Amino acid sequence: MKQSHLNLLRLNFSAFDLPWFLQYSDKLLQEARIWQWKKEVLYFLTDWLSEGRNMQATTSGSTGKPKKVALRKQHMEASAKATLNFFGLKAGDKALLCLPEKYIAGKMMIVRSLVGKLDLYCIEPTVAPMAELPGIDFAAMTPAQVAALFETEKGTQFLNSIRQLIVGGSFIPRKLEQQLQKLKTAVWHTYGMTETITHIALRKVNGTGASEWFSPLAGINIRLADDGCLLIDAPHIGVLGMKTNDLVEISETGFRILGRKDNVVISGGIKLFPEEIEQKLEGKIDSRFFLTGIPDEKYGERLALVVEGKRQEETERKLQEIVQSRLSGYEIPKEIVFTDKISFTNSGKIIRTL
C-alpha cells in the first residue's frame, strides 16, 4: 500500500501482505487528515478479509429508494473472475478505482483487483476523476464522468491513457457515444445491477466489434419473460430466474434494450419507448429533458416532453420545430412540460417524475 500524494491510494495486490495491511490500515484510519473516500476503501477491504460470508451493498435507486442488499462473497468473487477472464487481465496489471465504494461498481473494482492480484490505483470519485498515473490497463466510469473528462484536452488525454474502459450505471448519450469513437481506448458499455453483482453483459462501443447488442458473459443465460422483459439465470453468482424491468429484443448475438417496462407509454394501444425516442433528440435540445406519459381521458396516456427550464414562447416554438423534424407519427410528444429541475440518481439515471 502506497500514498504518493493525498489524492492517491495505491494497493498492489500482486504483493499483498495481509498482516502488514491490517496493521498499516489501522494506523492510517486513525490519521485525522485521511480523506473519507480512502477510509471507505480501507473499511471495505477489512470487511472483505473478515470471516463473514456476506457483504452489504446499496442499490442505485433507479426504481425507487436506494436499499441495502446482502451479497455472498463467493458470488462476488465468481463475478470478478468472469470479468478478469473476459478482459484478459493478469497479475500486476494496473487498474483504476474512481467510483464510490458505496455502490457495487466501486466494490467490484476492489474485488477484481484482489482476486486478479492487480495493482489498484484509487483516486477520489469526483465528477471528472483524474490524476498523474502510469498507463492504466482497466478502469470503470459512469457516462457522466467520461463526458466531463471529454470537456478538457487533459481529460481526453487521461481517457486515452486507459487501455480498456467499461462504462455503466446508465445509458450512454448519442453525443458521448460519438465522442468515444475517437478514443484509442477500447470502450465497453455494461449491463447489470447490484443484485447481479454488477455487469452480466457487455457491448463494444468503439473500434472493431462495436455493436448496439449486449453479449452475456460466460455462465450467464438469458431469456424473455411473457411480458417481454429480460430474465437472467446465473447460478455461479446466485441468480436464478431474476426478472428485470428492461424490455429487450433477443437474438443469436445477445440482447438489445428497448426501454424499461415502467417507463413505457401506452397511448391508444400503441407502445412507445421513451428511451429510444430520446436518443433521436440527443444533441438537439440544449436543456436537460426526458419523455414520459401523462394521464389522458381518451387514450389512457399521452406522450409528454419534459424540459428543464422556464416556459417561454420562443423556447417552446423551437422545441416544437425540433420534435417535428426529428420524430414522426406517434413519437411526437403531444405536450411540452417545463420543470425547474430534473433529478438524477447517484448512478446518473433520470428520475422520471413530475
C-alpha positions in Angstrom: 0.0 0.0 0.0 1.4 3.4 -1.0 0.2 7.0 -0.9 2.3 9.1 -3.3 0.1 12.1 -2.6 -3.1 12.9 -0.8 -5.3 12.2 -3.8 -4.0 8.7 -4.4 -4.2 5.4 -2.6 -2.3 2.5 -4.3 -3.0 -1.1 -3.4 -0.6 -3.5 -5.1 -2.4 -6.9 -4.6 0.3 -8.8 -6.5 2.5 -8.4 -3.5 -0.2 -8.3 -0.8 0.8 -8.9 2.8 -2.3 -9.4 5.0 -0.7 -8.9 8.5 1.1 -5.8 7.3 -2.1 -4.4 5.6 -4.2 -4.8 8.8 -1.5 -3.1 10.9 -0.9 -0.3 8.4 -4.6 0.4 7.5 -5.4 0.6 11.2 -2.8 3.3 11.7 -3.8 5.1 8.5 -7.5 5.1 9.6 -6.5 6.9 12.8 -4.9 9.8 10.8 -7.1 12.9 11.0 -6.1 14.0 7.6 -7.1 10.9 5.7 -9.9 11.6 3.3 -13.3 9.9 3.7 -13.2 8.1 0.4 -9.9 6.4 1.4 -11.4 5.3 4.7 -14.3 3.7 2.8 -11.9 1.7 0.6 -10.0 0.5 3.7 -13.1 -0.4 5.6 -14.3 -2.4 2.7 -11.0 -4.3 2.5 -11.1 -5.0 6.2 -14.7 -6.3 5.9 -13.8 -8.4 2.9 -10.9 -10.0 4.7 -13.1 -10.8 7.7 -14.6 -14.3 8.3 -18.2 -13.1 7.4 -19.7 -14.7 4.2 -21.7 -11.7 3.1 -21.1 -8.0 2.1 -23.6 -5.1 2.2 -24.2 -3.1 -0.9 -26.6 -0.3 -1.8 -28.8 -0.2 -4.9 -28.7 2.7 -7.3 -32.3 3.8 -6.6 -33.4 3.9 -10.2 -36.7 2.1 -9.5 -37.3 3.5 -6.1 -35.4 4.5 -2.9 -31.9 3.0 -2.6 -31.9 -0.1 -0.5 -29.3 -2.3 1.2 -28.8 -5.8 -0.1 -26.6 -8.7 1.2 -24.3 -10.3 -1.3 -22.3 -13.5 -0.9 -18.5 -13.1 -1.1 -18.3 -16.3 -3.2 -20.7 -14.8 -5.7 -18.8 -11.5 -5.9 -15.5 -13.5 -6.4 -17.1 -15.5 -9.2 -18.3 -12.3 -10.9 -14.9 -10.8 -10.6 -13.3 -13.9 -12.2 -15.7 -13.7 -15.2 -14.7 -10.0 -15.8 -10.9 -10.8 -15.4 -11.2 -13.6 -17.9 -13.2 -11.6 -20.4 -10.7 -8.7 -20.5 -7.6 -11.0 -20.2 -6.4 -9.2 -17.0 -3.4 -10.7 -15.2 -1.4 -10.3 -12.0 0.4 -6.9 -11.9 -1.9 -5.2 -14.5 -2.8 -1.7 -13.4 -6.5 -1.0 -12.5 -8.2 2.3 -11.6 -10.8 2.9 -8.9 -12.6 6.3 -9.4 -16.1 5.2 -8.4 -17.6 5.5 -4.9 -17.0 2.4 -2.8 -20.6 2.7 -1.5 -22.1 1.2 -4.7 -21.5 -2.2 -6.4 -19.4 -0.9 -9.3 -16.8 0.6 -6.8 -16.8 -2.5 -4.6 -16.3 -4.9 -7.6 -13.3 -2.9 -8.8 -11.6 -3.7 -5.5 -12.7 -7.3 -5.5 -11.4 -7.8 -9.1 -8.1 -6.3 -8.1 -7.9 -8.6 -5.0 -8.9 -11.8 -7.0 -6.7 -11.0 -10.0 -3.8 -9.6 -8.0 -3.9 -6.3 -9.8 -2.1 -3.1 -9.0 -5.0 -0.9 -8.0 -4.8 2.9 -8.1 -7.6 4.6 -6.1 -8.4 8.2 -6.6 -11.2 10.4 -5.3 -14.5 9.6 -7.1 -15.2 13.1 -8.5 -17.3 14.2 -11.5 -14.1 14.4 -13.6 -11.7 11.9 -12.0 -8.1 12.4 -13.0 -4.5 12.0 -11.6 -0.9 11.6 -12.8 -0.8 7.9 -13.2 1.1 5.3 -15.3 -0.8 3.7 -18.2 -3.9 2.0 -16.8 -4.9 -1.4 -18.1 -8.5 -1.4 -16.8 -10.9 1.2 -15.4 -14.7 1.7 -14.9 -16.5 5.1 -15.1 -20.1 6.4 -15.4 -21.2 8.1 -18.6 -21.2 11.5 -16.7 -17.6 11.1 -15.6 -16.5 10.3 -19.2 -18.4 13.2 -20.6 -16.8 15.6 -18.0 -13.3 14.4 -18.9 -14.0 15.0 -22.6 -14.6 18.7 -21.8 -10.8 19.3 -21.5 -7.8 18.3 -23.5 -6.1 17.0 -20.4 -9.2 14.9 -19.5 -9.3 13.4 -23.1 -5.6 12.6 -22.8 -6.3 10.8 -19.5 -9.0 8.7 -21.1 -6.6 7.8 -23.9 -4.1 6.6 -21.3 -6.5 3.8 -20.3 -6.2 0.5 -22.3 -9.7 -0.9 -21.5 -12.6 1.1 -20.1 -16.0 -0.1 -19.0 -18.8 2.5 -18.8 -22.0 1.7 -16.9 -24.7 2.9 -14.5 -26.9 4.3 -17.2 -27.3 4.6 -20.9 -24.6 6.4 -23.0 -26.0 9.5 -24.7 -25.6 9.6 -28.5 -23.2 12.6 -28.4 -20.9 10.8 -25.9 -21.0 7.6 -28.0 -19.8 9.6 -31.0 -17.0 11.1 -29.0 -15.9 7.7 -27.8 -15.3 6.7 -31.4 -12.3 9.0 -31.4 -10.5 7.3 -28.5 -7.8 4.6 -28.9 -9.1 3.2 -25.7 -11.3 0.1 -26.1 -14.6 1.1 -24.5 -17.4 -1.3 -23.4 -20.9 -0.5 -22.2 -22.0 -2.7 -19.3 -25.4 -4.1 -18.4 -26.2 -5.2 -14.8 -27.3 -4.2 -11.4 -26.5 -4.6 -7.8 -28.5 -7.8 -7.5 -26.5 -9.4 -10.4 -23.3 -8.2 -8.7 -22.5 -5.6 -11.3 -22.5 -6.4 -15.1 -23.6 -9.6 -16.6 -23.3 -8.5 -20.2 -21.2 -6.1 -22.3 -21.3 -4.4 -25.7 -18.4 -2.9 -27.5 -18.9 0.9 -28.1 -16.0 1.7 -30.4 -13.4 0.1 -32.7 -13.6 -3.4 -34.0 -16.7 -5.3 -32.9 -18.7 -2.2 -32.0 -22.4 -3.1 -31.6 -25.7 -2.0 -30.1 -26.2 -5.6 -28.8 -25.1 -6.7 -25.4 -23.3 -10.1 -25.2 -23.7 -12.1 -21.9 -20.6 -13.1 -20.0 -19.6 -16.8 -19.6 -22.2 -18.6 -17.4 -25.0 -16.1 -18.0 -28.2 -17.4 -19.6 -30.9 -15.0 -20.8 -34.5 -15.4 -21.9 -37.7 -13.4 -22.3 -40.5 -13.3 -19.8 -44.1 -13.3 -21.0 -44.2 -9.5 -20.8 -41.1 -9.1 -22.9 -38.7 -8.3 -20.0 -35.3 -9.9 -19.6 -34.9 -12.9 -17.4 -31.4 -13.9 -16.1 -30.1 -17.2 -14.9 -26.6 -17.4 -13.5 -26.2 -20.0 -10.7 -22.5 -19.2 -10.2 -23.4 -15.7 -8.9 -26.6 -16.8 -7.1 -29.0 -15.5 -9.8 -31.9 -17.8 -10.7 -34.8 -16.6 -12.8 -34.2 -12.9 -12.0 -36.7 -10.8 -13.8 -35.7 -7.3 -14.8 -37.8 -4.3 -15.7 -36.0 -4.0 -19.0 -37.9 -4.8 -22.2 -35.5 -6.4 -24.7 -35.1 -8.0 -28.0 -33.1 -11.2 -28.0 -31.0 -12.6 -31.0 -28.2 -15.0 -31.5 -25.7 -12.3 -30.6 -27.3 -11.3 -27.3 -29.9 -8.7 -26.5 -30.8 -5.1 -27.3 -32.6 -2.9 -24.7 -35.8 -1.3 -25.9 -36.6 0.5 -22.6 -37.8 0.0 -19.1 -41.2 -1.6 -18.6 -42.2 1.0 -16.0 -41.2 3.8 -18.5 -43.2 2.5 -21.5 -46.1 4.8 -22.5 -49.2 3.1 -23.9 -51.2 5.7 -25.9 -54.3 4.4 -27.6 -52.9 0.9 -27.5 -49.6 2.0 -29.1 -46.4 1.2 -27.1 -43.9 4.0 -27.1 -40.4 3.6 -25.6 -39.2 6.9 -24.2 -35.5 5.9 -24.1 -35.4 5.1 -27.8 -37.2 8.3 -28.8 -34.9 10.4 -26.5 -31.9 9.1 -28.4 -33.3 10.7 -31.6 -33.4 14.1 -29.8 -29.9 13.8 -28.2 -27.7 16.8 -29.0 -30.6 18.8 -30.5 -32.2 20.1 -27.2 -29.9 22.3 -25.2 -31.6 21.8 -21.9 -31.9 18.5 -20.0 -35.0 16.6 -20.9 -36.9 13.3 -20.8 -40.1 11.8 -22.2 -42.9 10.4 -20.1 -46.5 9.5 -20.1 -49.2 11.7 -18.5 -52.9 10.6 -18.0 -55.3 11.2 -20.9 -59.0 10.5 -20.7 -59.3 9.4 -24.3 -56.0 7.5 -25.0 -55.1 6.4 -21.4 -51.8 8.2 -21.7 -50.2 10.8 -23.9 -46.5 11.3 -24.6 -45.0 14.4 -23.0 -41.6 16.1 -23.4 -40.4 17.3 -20.0 -37.7 20.1 -20.3 -35.7 21.7 -17.6 -36.2 25.5 -17.6 -38.9 28.2 -17.6 -41.6 28.2 -20.1 -41.1 30.8 -22.8 -43.0 31.2 -26.1 -39.9 31.3 -28.2 -38.3 28.3 -26.4 -41.5 26.2 -26.8 -41.7 27.1 -30.5 -38.1 25.9 -31.1 -38.8 22.7 -29.3 -41.8 22.0 -31.4 -39.7 22.5 -34.5 -37.1 20.1 -33.2 -39.5 17.3 -32.4 -41.4 17.7 -35.7 -38.1 17.5 -37.7 -36.6 14.6 -35.7 -39.6 12.4 -34.9 -42.6 11.1 -36.7 -46.0 9.7 -36.1 -46.8 8.6 -32.5 -43.2 9.5 -31.4 -44.1 13.2 -31.5 -45.0 14.4 -27.9 -48.5 15.7 -27.6 -47.4 18.2 -24.8 -44.3 20.0 -23.6 -43.9 20.4 -19.9 -41.3 22.7 -18.2 -39.9 21.9 -14.8 -37.4 23.8 -12.6 -35.1 20.9 -12.2 -34.7 17.3 -13.4 -33.4 14.9 -10.8 -31.0 12.0 -11.2 -29.9 9.0 -9.2 -26.3 8.7 -8.0 -25.6 6.5 -11.0 -26.8 9.1 -13.4 -30.2 7.7 -14.3 -33.1 10.2 -14.7 -35.8 10.1 -12.0 -38.9 10.3 -14.3 -41.3 12.1 -12.0 -43.2 15.4 -12.5 
